[in-house]
Amino acid sequence: MSLLSIFGGKRLQRGVHVPEFKEQTSQLPIRRMPFPPTMIIPLSQHAGAPAVAIVREGQEVVRGEPIAKSNGFVSVPMHAPATGRIERIALAPSARGELAPAIYLTPWPSASQEILYGAPQDIEHMTPEEIVKAVQETGVVGLGGAAFPTHVKMKVPEGKKVDIVMVNGCECEPYLTTDHRVMVEQPDEVLHGARIAMKAIGASKIIVGVEDNKPDAIENLRKAAAAYPYIAVESVPAQYPQGAEKMLIHVLLGREVPSGGLPSDVGVAVFNVATLAQIGDLLPRHQGLIERVVTFAGPALKKPGNYLAALGTPLRFALEQAGCTDEAAGVILGGPMMGPAISSLDMPLTKGVTGVLVLTRKDLESRNGDILPCIRCGACVDVCPLHLNPSRMGMLARKERYEEMETDFHLMDCFECGCCSYVCPSHIPLVQHFRIAKQMNRERKARERAKSNA
């Protein structure tokens, strides 16, 4: 019997059906990308406090060795993605174009690049607290794009009880297939990571949610889960943004995360499949996260696919390996619905990069149009998965009434899925307005705190 009937879950009522464009890479096996001549490892690749470098310029390091330590609980360490020499610790470009501290590493051309750092550890006899600490030491963060430290999710807030670990295998963004290939090729690692999370959290059941457009992933996961009666693999209808954790919880369990709340408020902890695959693989060997699978797709690539790329690989080098053509006119990190356009090809691949989408000028022109006044058609309201009023918030944003957007229209509940912008006939960049509003409100609150503490 399906969990949809047992727990009272339902189909996603809102959202949009977008062209998938996944056929370009969905059936291509994961392949390794070569190491670049120089690697750039930013000290901030995650939500929370940046890591602190523990190496010096000129120091030789081996692949997998810690090179930066975590700076508090909501922070993770960094590890050397290759055996080589630390060239310098300096500023490096990020996706937004701003400069941030990073470690520059030159791999040794003659090195075997075998992972030489790590030691087996017995997870079965570890306490939940020891598991949380060990996960932090791996440096694993949410690999679905949010890059939130995974060990923090495994630490259940005081007074809360989590009974279900939910594994998110939906990957509803167009073009992206990295999670798909991980589920097809590494189902045992995914479920091993889920069982580790279950032990750390104290949950009693694991539910894996996969969109029905990935039948091979569902089949492989069900085979791997057959020996575990507490693991259920569920197929859910493909629809964007099914992969948002609040949406998946509602569809599979019928539970609704309250406004401003977290999944733990309804007894659930949600993890991305690639995140759990890394935990299932790295934790038993006590090794750090030094590489991840990234989808390279788009009409301007000759060799699209899912590449296992070392963290710190410069984007310019990675695009050369994927066969970037002269027709390339724009690069997006992630998918086209939520991914930001980059401002520099000199930025490196980081833990939160799920995909690299390379578009031609023709593609960009087809996605843009003149911004016209709102005609109050209500299309954005109809598709918003959180039942917000994007039209009204967009009007307030144009008048810079940002505080009102938050207090009266639940701005902070918006997770910027882009459904409203996608259906807007006036081409109003609603999501961009919301991002600006959130940033302005954060800055206002920071000024108020500073003033009150003065």
C-alpha positions in Angstrom: 0.0 0.0 0.0 1.3 3.5 -0.9 2.2 6.0 1.8 0.1 8.5 -0.1 -2.9 6.6 1.2 -1.5 5.6 4.6 -0.6 9.1 5.7 -3.1 11.0 3.7 -0.8 12.8 1.3 -2.0 14.5 -1.8 -0.9 15.7 -5.2 0.8 19.1 -5.4 -2.1 21.4 -6.1 -0.1 24.4 -7.3 3.1 25.0 -9.2 3.8 24.7 -12.9 4.6 22.1 -15.5 7.8 23.2 -17.2 9.7 21.6 -20.1 12.1 19.2 -18.6 15.1 19.2 -21.0 16.6 16.3 -19.1 17.0 13.9 -22.0 20.3 15.5 -22.9 22.0 14.0 -19.8 19.7 11.8 -17.9 20.9 8.5 -19.4 24.6 9.5 -19.4 26.7 7.8 -16.6 28.7 9.9 -14.2 32.2 10.5 -15.5 35.2 12.1 -13.8 36.4 15.5 -14.8 40.2 16.0 -15.0 42.0 18.0 -12.3 42.7 21.7 -13.3 46.2 23.3 -13.2 45.0 25.4 -10.3 42.2 24.9 -7.8 40.4 27.7 -5.8 38.7 26.6 -2.6 36.5 29.3 -1.1 36.4 29.4 2.7 32.6 30.0 2.5 30.8 27.3 0.5 28.0 26.9 3.0 25.3 28.7 4.9 26.8 29.9 8.2 30.2 31.2 9.4 33.1 30.8 6.8 35.8 28.2 7.6 39.2 29.3 8.9 42.3 28.3 7.0 44.7 26.1 8.9 47.4 25.8 6.2 50.1 28.3 5.1 51.4 29.4 1.8 53.9 26.9 0.4 52.6 24.0 2.4 52.3 20.6 0.8 49.0 18.8 1.4 47.6 15.4 0.4 44.2 14.7 -1.1 41.5 14.7 1.6 43.6 16.5 4.2 41.8 19.3 6.2 42.9 22.7 5.1 40.3 24.8 6.9 38.5 24.3 10.2 34.9 25.0 11.0 34.2 28.3 12.8 31.4 27.3 15.1 28.5 24.9 15.1 26.9 26.3 11.9 30.0 25.9 9.9 32.0 23.1 8.2 35.6 22.4 7.4 37.3 22.3 4.0 39.5 19.5 2.7 42.2 19.4 0.0 40.6 18.3 -3.3 44.0 17.2 -4.6 47.5 16.4 -3.5 49.6 19.4 -4.2 51.0 22.8 -2.9 49.2 25.7 -1.2 50.1 28.6 -3.5 48.4 31.4 -1.6 45.4 32.4 0.6 43.8 35.4 -1.1 40.5 36.8 -2.4 38.8 35.0 -5.3 35.6 35.8 -7.4 32.3 34.3 -6.4 29.1 33.7 -8.5 27.8 37.1 -7.6 31.0 38.8 -8.7 32.1 39.8 -5.2 35.5 38.7 -3.8 35.8 36.3 -0.9 38.7 34.6 0.9 39.9 31.4 -0.7 42.8 28.9 -0.7 44.7 28.5 -4.0 46.0 25.0 -4.6 48.3 23.7 -7.3 47.9 19.9 -7.8 51.1 17.9 -8.4 50.9 16.7 -12.1 52.7 13.4 -11.2 50.6 12.5 -8.1 48.3 9.5 -8.2 45.6 11.6 -6.5 44.7 8.7 -4.3 42.8 9.8 -1.2 45.4 9.4 1.5 43.7 11.0 4.5 41.1 9.2 6.6 40.6 6.1 8.8 37.7 3.6 9.3 35.2 4.4 12.0 32.5 2.2 13.5 29.2 4.1 13.0 27.1 1.3 14.6 28.5 2.0 18.0 28.5 5.8 17.8 26.0 7.9 19.8 23.8 10.4 18.0 26.0 13.2 19.3 29.1 11.5 17.9 27.5 11.0 14.6 26.6 14.7 14.4 30.2 15.7 15.2 31.5 13.2 12.6 29.2 14.5 9.9 30.4 18.0 10.6 34.0 16.8 10.2 33.2 15.5 6.7 32.3 19.0 5.7 29.1 17.7 4.0 26.4 20.3 3.3 23.1 20.2 1.5 24.1 19.3 -2.1 20.7 20.2 -3.5 21.8 23.8 -3.8 21.1 25.3 -0.4 24.5 24.2 1.1 23.1 24.3 4.6 25.4 22.3 7.0 24.0 18.8 7.2 25.0 18.1 10.7 22.9 21.0 11.9 19.8 19.3 10.4 20.7 16.1 12.2 20.6 17.9 15.6 17.0 18.0 16.4 15.9 21.3 18.1 15.2 21.0 21.8 11.6 20.2 22.5 11.0 18.7 19.0 10.7 15.1 18.0 11.3 13.8 14.5 9.8 10.5 13.5 10.5 10.5 9.7 13.6 11.0 7.7 12.5 12.1 4.2 14.9 11.6 1.3 14.3 14.2 -1.5 14.9 12.7 -4.9 12.6 14.8 -6.9 15.0 17.1 -8.8 12.3 19.0 -10.5 14.4 21.8 -12.0 14.7 21.6 -15.8 18.1 20.3 -17.3 19.4 19.0 -13.9 20.0 15.2 -13.6 22.8 14.9 -11.0 20.4 13.5 -8.4 18.9 11.2 -10.9 22.3 9.6 -11.8 23.3 9.4 -8.1 20.1 7.4 -7.4 20.6 5.2 -10.4 24.3 4.5 -9.7 24.6 4.9 -5.9 21.4 3.6 -4.4 23.1 1.7 -1.6 25.1 4.8 -0.5 21.9 6.9 -0.5 20.1 4.5 1.8 23.2 4.0 4.0 23.3 7.8 4.5 19.6 7.8 5.2 20.0 5.2 7.9 22.9 7.1 9.5 20.6 10.2 9.6 17.8 8.1 11.1 20.1 7.0 13.9 21.4 10.5 14.6 17.9 11.9 14.7 16.1 9.1 16.5 13.5 8.6 13.7 11.7 5.3 13.1 11.0 5.5 9.3 12.6 6.6 6.1 10.6 7.8 3.1 12.2 8.4 -0.2 10.3 10.6 -2.6 11.1 10.4 -6.3 9.3 12.0 -9.2 7.7 9.5 -11.6 9.8 10.7 -14.5 12.7 8.7 -13.1 11.5 5.1 -13.2 15.0 3.7 -13.3 16.0 5.5 -10.1 12.8 4.3 -8.4 13.5 0.7 -9.4 17.1 0.8 -8.2 16.2 2.4 -4.9 13.4 -0.1 -4.2 15.8 -3.0 -4.9 18.3 -1.5 -2.4 15.5 -0.8 0.2 14.0 -4.3 0.0 15.9 -5.6 3.0 14.8 -2.7 5.2 11.1 -2.8 6.2 11.3 0.8 7.6 12.3 2.3 4.3 9.6 3.2 1.7 10.4 4.5 -1.8 7.5 6.5 -3.1 6.8 7.8 -6.7 5.2 11.2 -6.8 3.8 13.1 -9.9 6.3 15.2 -11.7 5.5 18.9 -11.2 7.6 21.9 -10.3 8.4 22.8 -7.5 7.8 19.3 -6.1 11.4 19.2 -4.8 10.8 22.0 -2.3 10.9 20.3 1.2 7.6 21.8 2.3 5.9 20.7 -0.8 7.2 17.2 -0.6 6.2 16.8 3.0 2.7 17.9 2.2 2.4 15.6 -0.8 3.8 12.5 0.9 2.5 13.0 4.5 -0.3 15.5 4.3 1.5 17.5 7.0 1.8 21.3 6.6 4.9 23.1 7.8 3.6 26.3 9.5 4.5 29.8 8.2 8.0 30.6 9.4 8.4 27.1 10.6 10.7 24.2 9.9 10.1 20.5 8.9 11.0 19.5 12.5 7.8 21.3 13.6 5.9 18.5 11.9 8.2 15.7 12.9 10.2 15.5 9.6 13.8 15.9 8.6 14.5 16.3 4.9 17.8 15.5 3.1 18.8 15.6 -0.6 19.8 12.2 -2.1 23.3 13.4 -3.1 23.9 14.7 0.4 23.0 11.3 1.9 25.1 9.4 -0.7 28.1 11.4 0.4 27.5 10.7 4.0 26.9 7.0 3.4 30.2 6.9 1.5 32.5 9.3 3.5 31.4 8.8 7.1 32.5 5.1 7.4 35.9 6.1 6.1 36.1 9.4 8.1 36.9 11.4 5.0 36.0 14.8 3.9 33.9 16.1 1.0 36.3 17.0 -1.9 34.2 16.4 -5.0 30.6 16.3 -6.2 28.5 15.4 -9.2 27.6 18.4 -11.3 25.3 18.5 -14.4 26.7 20.3 -17.3 23.9 20.9 -19.8 22.5 23.3 -22.4 22.5 23.9 -26.1 25.9 25.5 -26.1 27.8 22.4 -24.9 29.3 19.7 -27.1 29.9 17.2 -24.3 27.1 17.6 -21.8 26.8 15.2 -18.9 27.1 14.5 -15.2 30.7 15.1 -14.1 32.3 14.1 -10.9 34.3 17.3 -10.4 36.8 18.3 -7.7 35.6 21.2 -5.6 37.6 24.2 -6.5 37.7 23.5 -10.2 37.5 26.9 -12.0 34.4 27.2 -14.1 36.3 28.3 -17.2 38.3 25.0 -17.1 35.2 22.9 -16.4 33.4 24.5 -19.4 36.4 23.6 -21.6 36.1 20.0 -20.6 32.3 20.0 -21.3 33.0 21.4 -24.8 31.7 24.9 -24.5 31.0 26.4 -28.0 31.4 29.9 -29.4 27.6 30.2 -29.3 27.6 30.4 -25.5 26.1 33.7 -24.3 25.0 33.0 -20.8 25.8 30.7 -17.9 23.5 29.8 -15.0 24.5 28.0 -11.9 21.8 25.4 -11.2 18.5 25.2 -13.1 16.8 28.0 -15.1 14.0 28.4 -12.6 16.0 29.3 -9.5 19.6 29.4 -10.6 21.5 32.7 -10.7 23.4 33.9 -13.8 27.1 34.2 -13.1 29.2 37.3 -13.5 32.6 35.6 -13.8 34.0 32.4 -15.4 36.9 32.6 -13.0 34.8 31.4 -10.0 35.2 27.8 -8.8 32.8 24.9 -8.5 31.7 24.8 -4.9 29.7 22.4 -2.7 26.4 24.1 -3.5 26.7 23.9 -7.3 24.2 21.4 -8.7 24.5 22.2 -12.3 26.0 24.5 -14.9 23.6 25.5 -17.7 25.1 27.1 -20.8 22.7 29.0 -23.1 23.0 30.6 -26.5 21.9 34.1 -27.3 18.8 32.7 -29.0 17.8 30.9 -25.8 18.3 34.0 -23.7 16.2 36.1 -26.1 13.4 33.6 -26.0 13.3 33.8 -22.2 13.2 37.6 -22.0 10.7 40.2 -23.0 9.8 43.8 -22.3 8.6 44.4 -18.8 5.0 45.7 -18.9 2.6 46.9 -16.2 0.8 44.3 -14.1 -2.6 43.5 -15.6 -3.9 41.9 -12.4 -4.6 38.6 -14.2 -4.0 36.5 -11.1 -1.8 33.9 -12.8 1.0 34.3 -10.3 -1.5 33.8 -7.4 -2.9 30.7 -9.0 0.5 29.0 -9.3 2.2 30.1 -6.0 2.7 26.8 -4.1 2.6 28.7 -0.8 -0.7 30.6 -1.5 1.1 33.9 -1.4 0.1 37.0 -3.4 3.1 37.7 -5.7 1.3 40.4 -7.6 0.6 42.5 -4.5 4.1 42.0 -3.2 5.5 43.0 -6.5 3.5 46.3 -6.4 4.7 47.0 -2.9 8.3 46.2 -3.9 8.1 48.8 -6.7 7.1 51.4 -4.1 9.9 50.1 -1.7 7.4 49.1 1.0 9.6 46.2 1.9 8.6 46.0 5.6 5.0 45.8 4.7 5.7 42.9 2.3 7.2 40.9 5.3 4.7 41.8 8.0 1.5 41.7 6.0 2.2 39.4 3.0 4.6 36.7 4.4 7.5 37.6 2.2 9.9 35.4 4.2 7.8 32.3 3.4 8.7 32.7 -0.3 11.5 30.3 -1.3 12.0 32.0 -4.7 10.8 29.0 -6.8 10.2 31.3 -9.8 6.7 30.0 -10.6 5.2 33.5 -10.5 7.9 35.0 -12.8 7.5 32.0 -15.2 3.7 32.6 -15.8 3.7 36.4 -15.7 2.5 37.7 -19.1 4.0 41.1 -18.3 7.5 39.6 -17.8 7.7 41.2 -14.4 10.8 39.9 -12.5 8.9 39.2 -9.4 11.5 36.9 -7.8 14.2 39.5 -8.2 11.9 42.0 -6.5 11.5 39.6 -3.6 15.2 39.0 -3.3 15.9 42.7 -3.1 13.1 43.2 -0.5 14.5 40.4 1.7 18.0 41.9 1.5 16.7 45.4 2.3 14.8 44.1 5.3 17.8 42.2 6.6 19.9 45.4 6.3 17.3 47.4 8.1 17.1 44.9 11.0 20.9 44.9 11.2 20.9 48.7 11.5 18.2 48.6 14.2 20.2 46.0 16.2 23.3 48.0 15.9 21.5 51.1 17.0 19.9 49.4 20.0 23.3 48.0 21.1 25.1 51.3 20.8 
